[in-house]
Amino acid sequence: MKARVRVLCVIASTLLFVLPAPPARGQAAAEYRDHTQAAGEWPQQAVRGAHGMVATDEQLGSEAGVEILKRGGNAVDAAVAVAFALAVVEPAAGNIGGGGFMLVRLADGRTTFFDYREVAPGKASRDMYIKPDGSLDKELSVIGYKSVAVPGTVAGLELALKTYGKLKLADVLGPAIHLAEDGFPVSEKLARQLTGERAELQEFTVSRRIFLNDGKMFHAGDTFKQPELAATLKRIAKNGAAEFYRGETAKMIVDDMQRLGGLITLEDLAQYQPKVREALHANYEFDGHKWDVISSPPPSSGGVAIIEALNMLQGVPLKSWDDAQSVHMVVETMRRAFADRAAYLADPDFAKVPVDGLTSDCYAKELAATIDPSHATSSKEVKAGVPHVCGVSASTTVAPQSVSLNDGPHTTHFSVVDAAGNAVASTYTLNNSYGSHVTSTAGFLLNDEMDDFTTQPGVPNALFGLIQSDANAIAPGHRPLSSMTPTILVRDGKLSFVTGSPGGPTIISATMLTVLNWMRLGMDAQAAINAPRFHHQWMPDVILMEREIPASVETALNAQGYQTRRRGHIGLVNAIGIDPKTGERLGAADPRDNGAAVGY
């Protein structure tokens, strides 16, 4: 299996990972909670569609996307409709008050990466969450108005639609407006989530009224109407993203901020700009097929990490995740990729990372040579390497001097493929489940993305216990680091697989494993999503394993020197495969949290 990596975007500096600690307040996001449904009860076959397919966390979100496809929209039209619909029916993560990434691959082979990550407000300052005594205020960066970064979702979705969509914004907003105005039945999952978030949501008047039914709470089967959100979506449909960033909605956001201690100003909103970046590409040959792995460039750290790991795995036999040796080899590549990730990634507009070196074959071979095929390598012995491109000596590259880390849930990923073969992989987030728990008077939840910055160098951040460096320090206009990794695979020049996941640092592992399941292990679409997952992020030195990993594998890994820890679920992948024989779209939603694939 030979690889040729083409990287068209460079970025970077510093970042490190530890296992996400339980949130300081609120409930853990869905991908961090245990679920009652046993794996044996999961669907075993993907949903087939001859024309189009949408896979999301929510049935209503998937249906919104298919509705747009049937009305003549393409994959980008449908993806924008899905994103707005999820902002109504999945308030834990779906959003217009947050930000994210969208990876587009058109049927003619063109690829584009839309970065609409949130940015720090102009009034943000390096030490804004530090108390007078020098300690970190563990509430201020995660709950309430001062935790909110400038949202990017509406601007990013409009840009994607204008760039590649066929329909008007008002057309694709139709399903979301209907769901907000006329309401939708509250699911058992949503009722459970809202009960779990009650303590934090009830601190804020608008949140209490809208999401806690003014204290009466919502129960499964109730109709949930959101008239303020419907009005906001109608204004956006009429006047575009300019309404959100410079119109009445902007004024409502800023009025809330001024009255209740937030930082965002009208200038912050007016100045927000989504970014168009070049996707990362890595080319492989395996089992007689040529593969192109298309993934996320910085400020995502995930695409670089996945390509680096895949490069190390060239020529390495992989049998299954019931085979301890296969798990061992993948874990060791994860360990090394995460060590480099910890040292080299940051906001691309303010730093530079050696993407070409990190994803080069030569460098991967050097890293792979340090793997002991029989024993675990201690993470204390693994340091960030000195990446370099082939033909250039590593001695000319400066090794990193500092590390930092970022990112956690709640986040959601969805995938879309249309009849022409256009594909979208999109991941967006509020950061924590229900974000800052603040709801704008315009009817939508606001993110708590400021906690993804370094709140206090060398000290764990409030939400996910992440130890961070100056490279990710709070600064006006900066984007916080991210692990979100929407990814698309092409086989022999044809669209093959669309994937991605939420889950903080485990996004990278969950996404990479689905790529390996599809490309290397030959699993069908649903099996690739159902397959048990594991995760290693260099520090701390432990393998997280889903309970479905056989006990015999864990025993064998322990004998090789690994520490292991069981956990309910890792990631929530909503993917779409293409049947190479029939061309049918294979919708494989993640049963770990009742995902839904809908096609036609």
matplotlib code that plots the C-alpha trace (Angstrom):
import matplotlib.pyplot as plt

x = [0.0, 1.8, 0.8, 1.2, 0.1, -1.0, -1.5, -2.8, -3.1, -0.5, -1.0, -0.1, 1.8, 0.9, -1.6, -1.9, -4.6, -5.7, -8.9, -11.9, -12.9, -16.6, -18.0, -17.8, -21.5, -24.3, -24.6, -22.0, -22.9, -24.6, -21.4, -20.0, -23.0, -23.8, -26.9, -29.2, -29.6, -27.4, -25.2, -27.0, -30.2, -28.6, -29.6, -27.4, -28.1, -27.6, -30.6, -30.5, -31.4, -31.0, -30.9, -30.1, -29.3, -29.0, -27.7, -28.0, -28.6, -32.3, -35.1, -36.6, -33.2, -32.7, -36.2, -35.6, -32.6, -34.4, -37.3, -34.8, -33.2, -36.6, -37.4, -34.4, -31.8, -28.3, -26.2, -25.2, -28.7, -29.8, -26.9, -27.8, -31.4, -30.3, -28.1, -30.9, -33.4, -31.1, -30.9, -34.6, -34.9, -31.5, -30.8, -28.0, -25.7, -27.6, -27.2, -27.2, -25.5, -22.3, -19.9, -18.3, -16.9, -18.3, -16.4, -17.8, -16.8, -18.6, -19.4, -16.8, -14.1, -13.7, -13.4, -13.8, -13.6, -15.8, -14.5, -17.1, -15.6, -16.5, -14.0, -13.2, -14.9, -12.9, -13.2, -11.8, -8.6, -6.0, -6.8, -10.6, -11.4, -8.8, -9.9, -8.1, -6.3, -4.9, -7.1, -9.4, -13.1, -14.4, -17.9, -17.3, -15.8, -18.6, -21.8, -23.4, -22.8, -19.0, -18.4, -19.9, -17.7, -19.0, -21.1, -20.2, -22.9, -25.2, -22.4, -20.8, -24.0, -24.9, -21.4, -21.6, -25.1, -24.0, -20.9, -22.4, -26.2, -28.9, -31.8, -32.3, -31.7, -35.5, -36.1, -33.8, -34.9, -38.5, -38.3, -36.6, -39.1, -42.0, -40.5, -40.0, -43.3, -45.6, -43.6, -42.6, -43.2, -40.7, -38.8, -37.9, -34.2, -34.9, -37.1, -34.3, -31.7, -33.7, -34.3, -30.6, -29.8, -32.4, -30.1, -28.1, -30.9, -33.2, -30.5, -31.4, -34.9, -35.3, -33.7, -36.1, -39.1, -38.3, -36.5, -37.9, -41.5, -41.4, -40.6, -43.3, -40.8, -41.4, -42.4, -42.2, -45.0, -45.5, -45.4, -42.4, -43.0, -40.3, -42.0, -39.0, -36.7, -39.2, -39.3, -35.5, -35.3, -37.9, -35.8, -32.7, -34.7, -35.7, -32.5, -29.8, -26.9, -26.7, -29.8, -27.9, -24.7, -26.0, -29.8, -32.4, -31.0, -27.6, -29.2, -31.0, -27.8, -25.9, -28.7, -28.6, -24.8, -24.9, -27.6, -26.2, -22.5, -21.4, -18.7, -20.0, -20.6, -22.3, -18.8, -17.8, -20.8, -20.4, -16.8, -17.2, -16.1, -16.2, -13.1, -12.8, -9.8, -8.2, -9.0, -6.3, -5.8, -3.9, -3.7, -3.3, -3.3, -4.8, -6.2, -6.1, -7.9, -6.7, -8.1, -8.2, -8.8, -10.1, -10.1, -10.1, -7.2, -6.3, -7.9, -9.0, -6.3, -8.1, -7.2, -3.5, -3.7, -5.7, -3.4, -0.3, -1.7, -2.9, 0.6, 2.2, -0.2, 0.8, 1.8, 0.6, -1.7, -5.1, -7.5, -10.3, -10.9, -11.3, -7.6, -5.4, -2.4, -4.5, -5.7, -2.1, -0.7, -3.5, -3.1, 0.6, 0.0, -2.7, -0.2, 2.4, -0.1, -1.5, 1.9, 2.6, -0.9, -0.2, 2.8, 2.0, -1.7, -3.3, -5.4, -4.1, -4.6, -2.1, 0.4, 2.0, 2.2, 4.4, 1.4, 3.6, 6.1, 3.5, 1.8, 4.9, 5.6, 9.2, 8.3, 5.6, 8.2, 10.5, 7.7, 6.5, 10.0, 9.8, 6.8, 7.5, 5.2, 5.0, 4.8, 3.2, 5.5, 5.3, 3.9, 6.7, 9.1, 7.1, 7.7, 6.5, 8.7, 10.5, 8.4, 9.9, 9.1, 10.9, 14.4, 14.7, 16.7, 14.8, 17.7, 16.6, 13.3, 12.9, 11.3, 8.3, 8.9, 5.4, 2.1, -1.6, -5.0, -8.6, -12.0, -14.9, -18.5, -21.4, -21.2, -23.1, -22.1, -24.2, -23.5, -25.4, -25.1, -27.3, -28.3, -25.5, -22.8, -22.2, -21.3, -21.2, -19.6, -20.4, -19.7, -20.8, -21.0, -22.0, -19.0, -20.7, -24.1, -26.5, -23.5, -23.4, -27.0, -27.9, -30.7, -30.8, -34.1, -34.0, -34.8, -31.6, -28.9, -25.4, -22.1, -19.6, -16.7, -14.4, -13.5, -11.7, -9.1, -6.4, -8.1, -5.0, -1.7, -0.7, -4.0, -6.9, -9.7, -13.1, -15.2, -12.9, -9.9, -7.6, -4.1, -3.2, -0.4, 0.0, -0.3, -4.1, -4.4, -7.5, -7.0, -9.6, -10.5, -8.7, -10.4, -10.1, -8.6, -10.9, -10.9, -13.9, -12.9, -15.5, -13.9, -14.7, -13.2, -13.0, -12.2, -10.9, -12.0, -15.6, -17.3, -17.1, -17.6, -18.7, -18.0, -17.3, -18.2, -18.6, -16.7, -13.9, -10.5, -12.3, -13.6, -10.2, -10.2, -13.9, -13.6, -10.3, -11.7, -14.6, -12.2, -10.1, -13.3, -14.4, -11.1, -8.9, -11.2, -13.8, -16.8, -20.2, -21.5, -23.5, -20.9, -18.3, -20.4, -21.5, -17.9, -16.5, -14.2, -11.1, -9.1, -5.6, -4.5, -0.9, -1.5, -2.7, -1.3, -4.5, -6.7, -10.4, -12.4, -16.1, -17.6, -18.1, -14.3, -13.9, -12.4, -9.8, -8.5, -8.3, -6.4, -3.9, -3.4, -2.8, -0.2, 1.5, 1.8, -1.3, -3.5, -7.2, -10.4, -13.9, -16.5, -20.0, -19.6, -17.0, -18.3, -21.6, -20.8, -23.5, -22.0, -22.9, -21.3, -21.7, -22.3, -19.6, -21.8, -25.1, -24.2, -26.9, -26.4, -25.9, -27.1, -25.4, -26.5, -25.0, -27.3, -25.3, -27.7, -30.6, -29.2, -31.4, -30.6, -33.2, -33.0, -35.0]
y = [0.0, 3.1, 6.6, 10.0, 12.9, 16.2, 19.0, 22.3, 24.2, 24.9, 26.0, 25.6, 25.6, 23.8, 21.5, 18.4, 16.1, 14.4, 12.4, 14.7, 15.0, 15.1, 18.6, 20.9, 21.5, 20.1, 16.7, 15.0, 15.2, 12.2, 10.7, 10.7, 9.0, 5.3, 4.2, 1.4, -0.2, -3.3, -3.6, -6.8, -4.8, -2.4, -2.4, -4.6, -3.3, 0.2, 2.1, 1.9, 4.7, 4.8, 8.6, 10.5, 9.9, 11.9, 10.6, 12.6, 12.3, 13.1, 11.6, 15.0, 16.5, 13.7, 14.1, 17.8, 17.1, 14.5, 16.9, 19.4, 16.8, 15.7, 19.4, 19.6, 20.7, 19.3, 17.9, 21.4, 22.7, 19.6, 20.0, 23.6, 22.6, 19.8, 22.2, 24.7, 21.9, 20.4, 23.9, 23.4, 19.7, 19.0, 22.0, 20.1, 20.6, 21.7, 25.4, 28.8, 30.1, 28.0, 27.1, 24.3, 22.9, 21.6, 19.5, 19.4, 17.1, 17.7, 15.0, 16.6, 16.0, 19.6, 19.8, 22.7, 23.1, 25.7, 26.9, 28.7, 28.2, 30.8, 33.6, 35.4, 38.8, 42.0, 42.6, 39.2, 39.2, 36.6, 36.5, 37.2, 34.0, 34.5, 35.6, 38.4, 35.7, 34.2, 31.1, 30.0, 30.8, 27.4, 28.7, 31.9, 30.2, 27.5, 29.0, 32.3, 35.3, 35.7, 32.2, 33.0, 33.4, 35.1, 32.5, 31.4, 28.9, 31.3, 33.0, 29.6, 28.0, 31.0, 31.0, 27.2, 27.7, 30.7, 28.8, 25.5, 25.4, 25.6, 26.9, 30.1, 30.5, 30.9, 27.6, 25.6, 27.3, 26.1, 22.8, 24.5, 27.3, 24.8, 22.7, 25.8, 27.5, 24.5, 22.4, 18.8, 15.9, 15.8, 12.5, 10.5, 11.5, 15.2, 15.1, 13.2, 15.7, 18.7, 17.2, 16.5, 20.1, 21.6, 23.0, 25.1, 26.1, 27.4, 30.0, 32.0, 33.5, 32.8, 29.3, 28.4, 29.7, 28.0, 24.8, 24.0, 24.9, 27.7, 25.2, 22.7, 20.6, 18.8, 15.2, 12.7, 13.3, 17.0, 19.4, 21.8, 25.1, 27.8, 31.0, 33.3, 31.0, 30.7, 34.5, 34.7, 32.1, 34.0, 37.1, 35.2, 33.7, 37.2, 39.1, 36.5, 36.2, 40.0, 39.8, 37.7, 39.7, 43.3, 43.3, 42.9, 39.5, 41.1, 43.9, 41.4, 39.4, 42.5, 43.9, 40.6, 40.9, 44.5, 43.9, 40.6, 40.8, 39.4, 40.7, 40.4, 43.8, 44.8, 45.3, 41.7, 40.4, 42.7, 41.7, 37.9, 36.1, 32.4, 31.0, 28.9, 26.5, 23.8, 20.3, 17.8, 14.9, 11.6, 9.0, 5.3, 2.0, -1.0, -4.3, -3.3, 0.0, 3.6, 5.7, 9.4, 10.3, 13.9, 15.4, 18.6, 21.1, 23.2, 24.7, 21.1, 18.9, 15.8, 15.5, 15.8, 13.2, 10.7, 11.0, 10.7, 7.5, 6.0, 6.5, 4.7, 1.8, 1.2, -2.4, -3.3, -6.3, -5.5, -8.3, -7.0, -5.3, -8.8, -9.2, -7.7, -7.3, -5.2, -3.0, -2.8, -1.5, 1.1, 2.3, 2.9, 5.0, 7.0, 7.5, 9.1, 11.1, 12.6, 13.5, 15.4, 16.9, 18.1, 20.1, 21.5, 22.5, 25.9, 28.6, 28.8, 32.5, 33.2, 30.3, 27.9, 24.1, 21.7, 19.9, 18.6, 17.1, 15.7, 13.9, 12.8, 9.1, 9.5, 10.9, 8.2, 5.5, 6.9, 7.0, 3.5, 2.1, 3.1, 0.8, -2.4, -5.0, -7.0, -4.4, -1.1, 1.9, 4.1, 7.6, 9.0, 7.8, 9.2, 12.8, 15.0, 14.3, 16.5, 16.2, 16.7, 16.2, 13.5, 14.7, 17.2, 16.5, 16.5, 18.4, 21.5, 21.5, 23.0, 20.7, 22.1, 23.7, 23.7, 21.9, 22.6, 21.0, 21.7, 20.7, 18.7, 17.9, 18.5, 18.4, 16.7, 15.3, 14.6, 13.3, 14.0, 12.5, 13.5, 11.8, 13.4, 12.2, 15.5, 14.8, 16.8, 15.9, 18.4, 18.7, 21.7, 22.4, 24.5, 23.0, 21.7, 20.1, 23.0, 25.4, 28.2, 27.4, 31.0, 31.4, 34.6, 36.6, 35.7, 32.1, 30.1, 28.8, 30.3, 28.5, 28.3, 28.0, 30.4, 27.5, 25.9, 28.6, 28.5, 30.0, 29.6, 28.2, 24.9, 24.5, 22.3, 24.2, 24.2, 22.1, 19.2, 19.3, 20.2, 21.5, 24.2, 26.4, 30.0, 29.0, 28.7, 31.7, 33.9, 36.8, 38.9, 37.4, 34.1, 30.8, 28.1, 24.8, 22.0, 18.2, 18.2, 16.0, 15.7, 13.2, 11.8, 8.8, 8.3, 4.9, 4.6, 8.2, 7.6, 8.8, 5.9, 7.0, 10.1, 10.1, 12.1, 12.2, 14.4, 13.5, 15.9, 14.2, 10.9, 12.5, 11.6, 8.0, 7.4, 8.9, 7.1, 3.7, 4.1, 4.9, 1.8, -0.3, 0.7, 1.0, -1.6, -4.1, -4.2, -3.8, -2.9, 0.5, -0.3, -2.7, 0.0, 2.2, -0.6, -2.0, -1.4, 1.6, 2.4, 5.5, 6.5, 10.1, 9.8, 11.5, 10.1, 6.7, 4.6, 3.0, 3.8, 0.8, 0.4, -2.5, -4.5, -5.1, -8.7, -9.4, -11.6, -8.6, -6.4, -9.2, -9.6, -5.8, -5.7, -8.4, -6.2, -3.4, -1.3, 0.3, 0.0, 1.5, 0.6, 3.2, 3.1, 4.7, 6.5, 9.0, 9.2, 8.6, 9.2, 8.0, 7.2, 4.6, 4.0, 0.4, -0.1, -2.6, -0.8, 2.8, 2.8, 5.2, 3.3, 5.3, 4.2, 6.2, 5.6, 3.4, 4.5, 7.5, 6.6, 8.2, 8.2, 7.6, 8.6, 8.0, 7.7]
z = [0.0, -1.2, -0.3, -1.9, 0.3, -1.2, 1.4, 0.3, 3.6, 6.2, 9.7, 13.4, 16.7, 19.9, 21.6, 23.9, 25.0, 28.2, 28.5, 28.9, 32.5, 33.3, 32.7, 35.7, 35.4, 33.4, 31.9, 29.8, 26.1, 24.5, 23.1, 26.7, 28.3, 28.6, 26.8, 27.6, 24.2, 23.8, 20.6, 19.7, 19.2, 16.7, 13.1, 11.0, 7.5, 6.1, 4.7, 0.9, -1.5, -5.3, -5.4, -2.2, 1.4, 4.6, 7.9, 11.1, 14.8, 14.4, 12.2, 11.6, 10.6, 8.1, 6.7, 6.3, 4.1, 2.0, 1.5, -0.1, -2.3, -3.6, -4.4, -6.7, -4.2, -4.3, -1.4, -0.2, -0.3, 1.8, 4.2, 4.9, 5.4, 7.8, 9.8, 10.3, 11.1, 13.7, 15.3, 16.1, 17.0, 18.5, 20.8, 22.7, 19.6, 16.5, 16.4, 14.9, 18.0, 17.6, 14.7, 12.8, 9.6, 6.3, 3.8, 0.3, -2.5, -5.8, -8.4, -10.7, -8.1, -6.7, -2.9, -0.5, 3.2, 4.9, 8.3, 10.3, 13.7, 16.4, 17.3, 20.5, 20.9, 20.6, 24.4, 25.2, 27.1, 28.0, 31.8, 31.6, 33.6, 36.3, 39.8, 41.7, 43.7, 40.6, 40.5, 37.6, 37.8, 36.9, 36.1, 34.1, 30.9, 30.6, 32.0, 31.1, 28.8, 29.2, 27.9, 24.5, 21.4, 18.2, 16.4, 12.9, 11.8, 9.9, 8.0, 7.1, 5.9, 3.8, 2.2, 1.4, -0.1, -2.2, -3.4, -4.4, -3.7, -6.3, -4.1, -2.3, 1.5, 2.0, 0.3, 2.5, 5.6, 5.0, 7.0, 10.0, 10.1, 10.0, 12.8, 15.0, 14.3, 14.2, 16.7, 16.8, 19.2, 22.1, 22.0, 25.1, 24.4, 24.3, 27.4, 29.2, 28.1, 29.2, 32.6, 32.9, 32.0, 34.2, 36.9, 34.5, 32.1, 34.9, 35.8, 32.7, 32.3, 28.5, 28.7, 31.6, 29.6, 26.3, 27.1, 30.6, 29.6, 32.2, 34.9, 34.0, 31.9, 28.6, 28.5, 25.7, 23.3, 24.1, 21.2, 21.4, 19.6, 19.4, 18.1, 18.8, 16.9, 14.1, 13.8, 13.7, 11.0, 9.0, 9.2, 8.1, 5.2, 4.1, 4.6, 4.7, 7.1, 7.2, 9.4, 12.0, 12.0, 11.3, 11.6, 14.3, 15.5, 16.0, 18.0, 20.2, 20.9, 21.8, 23.9, 25.9, 26.2, 27.4, 30.0, 31.3, 31.3, 27.9, 25.7, 22.1, 20.4, 17.1, 15.7, 16.6, 14.8, 11.7, 11.4, 11.5, 8.4, 7.6, 5.9, 2.7, 3.1, 1.0, 2.1, 2.9, 0.5, 1.0, -1.7, -1.1, -3.0, -1.2, -2.4, -6.1, -5.5, -5.5, -2.5, -1.9, 1.7, 1.9, 5.3, 7.4, 7.4, 10.4, 12.5, 12.7, 14.1, 13.0, 9.3, 9.9, 12.7, 10.7, 7.6, 9.8, 11.4, 8.1, 6.7, 9.6, 9.0, 5.4, 5.0, 8.5, 8.5, 10.1, 10.8, 13.0, 16.4, 17.9, 17.2, 19.9, 17.5, 15.2, 18.0, 19.3, 16.1, 15.6, 19.2, 18.7, 15.6, 17.5, 20.3, 18.0, 15.9, 19.1, 20.4, 17.2, 17.3, 20.8, 19.6, 16.2, 15.7, 16.3, 14.6, 11.0, 10.8, 13.6, 13.4, 10.9, 11.1, 9.1, 7.5, 4.6, 7.0, 9.4, 6.5, 4.5, 3.8, 5.0, 8.3, 8.8, 8.1, 10.8, 13.3, 12.4, 12.9, 16.6, 17.2, 19.1, 17.4, 20.7, 23.5, 24.4, 24.2, 27.3, 26.4, 28.6, 26.0, 23.0, 22.3, 19.5, 16.5, 14.0, 10.9, 7.5, 3.8, 1.8, 0.7, 3.5, 6.6, 9.9, 11.5, 9.6, 11.4, 14.9, 17.5, 19.4, 22.8, 24.2, 24.1, 24.6, 24.1, 23.4, 22.6, 23.9, 23.1, 22.6, 18.9, 16.0, 12.7, 9.6, 6.1, 2.8, -0.7, -3.6, -6.9, -8.9, -6.4, -4.7, -1.0, 2.2, 5.6, 8.2, 11.9, 14.1, 17.8, 20.8, 22.7, 25.9, 25.8, 25.5, 25.2, 27.7, 28.7, 27.8, 25.3, 23.3, 23.3, 19.6, 20.6, 20.3, 22.6, 22.6, 22.6, 25.5, 23.0, 25.0, 27.3, 24.3, 24.6, 27.2, 30.2, 32.5, 31.0, 32.6, 34.5, 33.4, 31.8, 33.5, 31.2, 30.1, 32.3, 29.4, 30.2, 27.7, 26.6, 25.5, 21.8, 22.3, 24.6, 24.4, 22.0, 20.1, 16.7, 17.3, 16.6, 19.3, 18.3, 17.2, 16.7, 14.4, 11.4, 8.6, 6.1, 2.6, 0.8, -2.9, -4.5, -8.0, -8.7, -7.5, -4.2, -1.7, 1.9, 3.9, 7.6, 10.8, 14.5, 17.6, 20.8, 21.6, 21.2, 20.4, 17.2, 15.6, 16.7, 15.9, 12.4, 11.7, 12.7, 10.4, 7.6, 8.4, 8.7, 5.2, 3.4, 5.0, 6.6, 3.9, 6.3, 4.9, 5.8, 8.9, 10.2, 9.8, 12.2, 14.6, 15.0, 18.5, 19.0, 21.1, 21.7, 22.7, 22.8, 24.0, 27.4, 29.7, 28.8, 28.7, 26.1, 26.2, 25.0, 24.3, 26.2, 23.0, 22.7, 23.7, 27.2, 25.6, 23.6, 26.7, 28.6, 25.7, 25.6, 29.4, 28.9, 26.4, 28.9, 28.3, 30.8, 29.6, 30.7, 29.6, 28.6, 27.2, 23.8, 21.8, 19.1, 17.2, 13.5, 10.9, 7.6, 4.0, 1.9, -1.8, -3.0, -5.7, -7.6, -7.7, -6.9, -4.2, -1.2, 2.0, 5.0, 8.2, 11.2, 14.6, 16.8, 19.9, 20.2, 17.9, 14.7, 11.6, 8.0, 5.4, 1.7, -1.5]

ax = plt.figure().add_subplot(projection="3d")
ax.plot(x, y, z, "-o")
ax.set_aspect("equal")
plt.show()
